[in-house]
Amino acid sequence: GTSPINWLRRERINQAKRRLTETGDAVKEIARQCGYADAFYFSRDFKQFTQCAPSEYRRREQGRGE
């Protein structure tokens, strides 16, 4: 029920969410690892899927584990 590009974007964001919570890598590096050439577009996509910025997501998720 979803287009191939939207499926790929969702998979990339899910991978980024894991990396944000499991590593200390910079957001720019995580964007690159997940297939985004531009960190700005990564952040825009991430916010569209999660309703928060990557750095905000990391802070929120790390706060849950403490």
Rosetta blueprint (number, residue, H / E / L):
1 G L
2 T L
3 S L
4 P H
5 I H
6 N H
7 W H
8 L H
9 R H
10 R H
11 E H
12 R H
13 I H
14 N H
15 Q H
16 A H
17 K H
18 R H
19 R H
20 L H
21 T H
22 E H
23 T L
24 G L
25 D L
26 A L
27 V H
28 K H
29 E H
30 I H
31 A H
32 R H
33 Q H
34 C L
35 G L
36 Y L
37 A L
38 D L
39 A H
40 F H
41 Y H
42 F H
43 S H
44 R H
45 D H
46 F H
47 K H
48 Q H
49 F H
50 T H
51 Q L
52 C L
53 A L
54 P H
55 S H
56 E H
57 Y H
58 R H
59 R H
60 R H
61 E H
62 Q H
63 G H
64 R H
65 G L
66 E L
